Amino acid sequence: CCSPCLFTFDYDRCPSDKYWEDCGSDCPLNCGNYQNPPKICTMACRIGCTCKAPKIFLQGKSGACVLPSECPSP
């Protein structure tokens, strides 16, 4: 017999510079792509906290949110 799947979402646990997304972009803006945003992205949903505009992820799809002007030089 199988036990039911239990999902717990941390809606209220996003830091103040982020908000909860049930189905956010799998290609969020970050310091590596904001000057040339991806033109094509998967249709997959990304569940979790995402940066509030005008902030973007420092790198990748999670972690610290920064203003674009705070991104390290390439």
MORA-V747165 format. One record per residue. N is the residue number from 1. RES is the residue in one letter. PHI is phi in radians with two decimals (none if undefined). OMEGA is omega in whole degrees, -180 to 180 (none if undefined). D_LAST is the distance of its C-alpha to the last C-alpha in Angstrom with 2 decimals. Layout:
N|RES|PHI|OMEGA|D_LAST ; N|RES|PHI|OMEGA|D_LAST
//
This chain:
1|C|none|-178|53.64 ; 2|C|-1.88|174|50.12 ; 3|S|-1.53|-178|48.92 ; 4|P|-1.18|176|47.13 ; 5|C|-1.34|178|43.38 ; 6|L|-2.02|179|42.32 ; 7|F|-1.94|174|39.07 ; 8|T|-2.14|180|37.88 ; 9|F|-1.93|-177|35.17 ; 10|D|-1.71|-178|33.65 ; 11|Y|-0.90|-174|33.75 ; 12|D|-1.61|-176|34.27 ; 13|R|-1.82|176|31.89 ; 14|C|-1.29|175|28.59 ; 15|P|-1.06|-175|27.03 ; 16|S|-1.08|-180|27.55 ; 17|D|-1.64|179|24.08 ; 18|K|-2.32|174|24.73 ; 19|Y|-2.42|-177|27.61 ; 20|W|-1.40|175|29.39 ; 21|E|-2.19|174|29.02 ; 22|D|-1.34|-179|31.76 ; 23|C|-2.61|-180|30.05 ; 24|G|-1.54|180|26.47 ; 25|S|-1.11|175|23.89 ; 26|D|-1.45|180|22.79 ; 27|C|-2.26|-177|19.47 ; 28|P|-1.20|177|18.43 ; 29|L|-1.17|176|15.49 ; 30|N|-2.57|-177|12.59 ; 31|C|-1.04|-179|9.07 ; 32|G|-1.45|-175|8.15 ; 33|N|-2.31|-173|10.89 ; 34|Y|-1.14|179|12.13 ; 35|Q|-1.37|178|11.26 ; 36|N|-2.50|-175|13.03 ; 37|P|-1.00|179|15.39 ; 38|P|-1.03|178|17.39 ; 39|K|-1.48|-180|20.57 ; 40|I|-2.21|179|22.51 ; 41|C|-2.45|177|22.81 ; 42|T|-1.16|177|25.58 ; 43|M|-1.52|-180|28.52 ; 44|A|-1.13|176|28.43 ; 45|C|-1.49|173|28.64 ; 46|R|-1.89|-178|26.41 ; 47|I|-1.71|176|28.68 ; 48|G|2.50|-179|27.58 ; 49|C|-1.38|177|25.82 ; 50|T|-2.32|-176|23.03 ; 51|C|-1.20|173|21.15 ; 52|K|-1.43|177|23.16 ; 53|A|-1.07|9|21.76 ; 54|P|-1.57|-178|19.93 ; 55|K|-1.35|179|18.00 ; 56|I|-2.35|178|15.85 ; 57|F|-1.21|177|15.14 ; 58|L|-1.08|176|12.40 ; 59|Q|-2.68|175|12.24 ; 60|G|1.08|-173|14.83 ; 61|K|-2.00|-179|18.20 ; 62|S|-2.76|179|19.30 ; 63|G|1.76|-175|18.78 ; 64|A|-1.19|174|17.66 ; 65|C|-1.85|-180|17.40 ; 66|V|-2.41|171|15.35 ; 67|L|-1.29|179|15.28 ; 68|P|-0.92|180|12.37 ; 69|S|-1.18|180|12.32 ; 70|E|-1.64|180|11.92 ; 71|C|-1.17|177|8.66 ; 72|P|-1.13|178|6.36 ; 73|S|-1.17|180|3.81 ; 74|P|-1.18|none|0.00
//
